[in-house]
Amino acid sequence: MKQDPLSPAATLREAIKQIGSQTATGRLLGVSQAAVWAWLNEGKVLPAEHVLRVEEATGISRHRLRPDVYGPEPAEHAA
């Protein structure tokens, strides 16, 4: 089953790839590589306390990482 590329899980995978690895992500967030693995492989989500740091490190929007906390991505304003 293919994962929705806009899902929080797929977005987390994208963020980890940008950061470099599960280990690098763990270092950035002050957690173990095993914790990062669990978020990816046990159906867990990125804990809310880490969202802003991941957003800062990757440029990936908090709205994509945790739409349940931050709501949907804001619509672009028409020019």
DOSE-831532 format. One record per residue (C-alpha): y, z, x; residue number from 0; residue in three letters. Coordinates in steps of 0.1 Angstrom, whole numbers, plus 5000, padded with zeros to 4 digits. Each point is the difference from the previous one (the first is absolute). Example, Ala and Ser with C-alpha at 12.3 -4.5 7.8 and 13.67 -1.06 7.14 Angstrom:
BEGIN
(r (4955 5078 5123) 0 "ALA")
(r (5034 4993 5014) 1 "SER")
***
This chain:
BEGIN
(r (5000 5000 5000) 0 "MET")
(r (5033 4989 5015) 1 "LYS")
(r (5028 5026 5002) 2 "GLN")
(r (5033 4994 4983) 3 "ASP")
(r (5024 4992 5029) 4 "PRO")
(r (5028 5019 4983) 5 "LEU")
(r (4979 5032 4993) 6 "SER")
(r (5009 5032 5018) 7 "PRO")
(r (4967 4999 5019) 8 "ALA")
(r (5006 4964 5013) 9 "ALA")
(r (5035 5010 5009) 10 "THR")
(r (4988 5030 5019) 11 "LEU")
(r (4976 4977 5019) 12 "ARG")
(r (5029 4977 5008) 13 "GLU")
(r (5021 5030 5013) 14 "ALA")
(r (4971 5012 5022) 15 "ILE")
(r (4997 4965 5015) 16 "LYS")
(r (5037 4999 5007) 17 "GLN")
(r (4999 5035 5017) 18 "ILE")
(r (4970 4988 5021) 19 "GLY")
(r (4970 5021 4990) 20 "SER")
(r (4987 5029 4980) 21 "GLN")
(r (5004 5021 5031) 22 "THR")
(r (5036 4989 5005) 23 "ALA")
(r (5008 5007 4964) 24 "THR")
(r (4985 5035 5003) 25 "GLY")
(r (5021 5007 5030) 26 "ARG")
(r (5032 4988 4982) 27 "LEU")
(r (4993 5022 4971) 28 "LEU")
(r (4985 5030 5018) 29 "GLY")
(r (4966 4997 4984) 30 "VAL")
(r (4966 4991 5013) 31 "SER")
(r (4986 4965 5001) 32 "GLN")
(r (4973 5013 4977) 33 "ALA")
(r (5026 5008 4974) 34 "ALA")
(r (5014 4965 5002) 35 "VAL")
(r (4964 4986 4997) 36 "TRP")
(r (4995 5021 4968) 37 "ALA")
(r (5031 4987 4984) 38 "TRP")
(r (4987 4965 5006) 39 "LEU")
(r (4963 5005 4992) 40 "ASN")
(r (4997 5028 4975) 41 "GLU")
(r (5024 4986 4974) 42 "GLY")
(r (5028 5024 5010) 43 "LYS")
(r (5037 4991 5002) 44 "VAL")
(r (5025 5006 5027) 45 "LEU")
(r (5013 5035 4994) 46 "PRO")
(r (5036 5000 4987) 47 "ALA")
(r (5012 5021 5029) 48 "GLU")
(r (4992 4971 5024) 49 "HIS")
(r (5014 4971 4980) 50 "VAL")
(r (5035 5000 5014) 51 "LEU")
(r (4989 5002 5036) 52 "ARG")
(r (4976 4970 4994) 53 "VAL")
(r (5029 4981 4983) 54 "GLU")
(r (5023 5007 5029) 55 "GLU")
(r (4973 4989 5026) 56 "ALA")
(r (4990 4969 4982) 57 "THR")
(r (5027 4989 4976) 58 "GLY")
(r (4975 5000 4972) 59 "ILE")
(r (5016 5013 4969) 60 "SER")
(r (4992 5035 4987) 61 "ARG")
(r (4997 4983 4966) 62 "HIS")
(r (4971 4979 5012) 63 "ARG")
(r (4983 5029 5018) 64 "LEU")
(r (5002 5025 4971) 65 "ARG")
(r (5013 4984 4968) 66 "PRO")
(r (4986 5031 4981) 67 "ASP")
(r (5026 5021 5018) 68 "VAL")
(r (5029 4977 5007) 69 "TYR")
(r (4997 4976 4971) 70 "GLY")
(r (4997 4962 5001) 71 "PRO")
(r (5018 4979 5026) 72 "GLU")
(r (5037 4996 4988) 73 "PRO")
(r (5008 4965 4988) 74 "ALA")
(r (5022 4979 5022) 75 "GLU")
(r (5036 4998 4988) 76 "HIS")
(r (5010 4965 4988) 77 "ALA")
(r (5027 4985 5022) 78 "ALA")
***
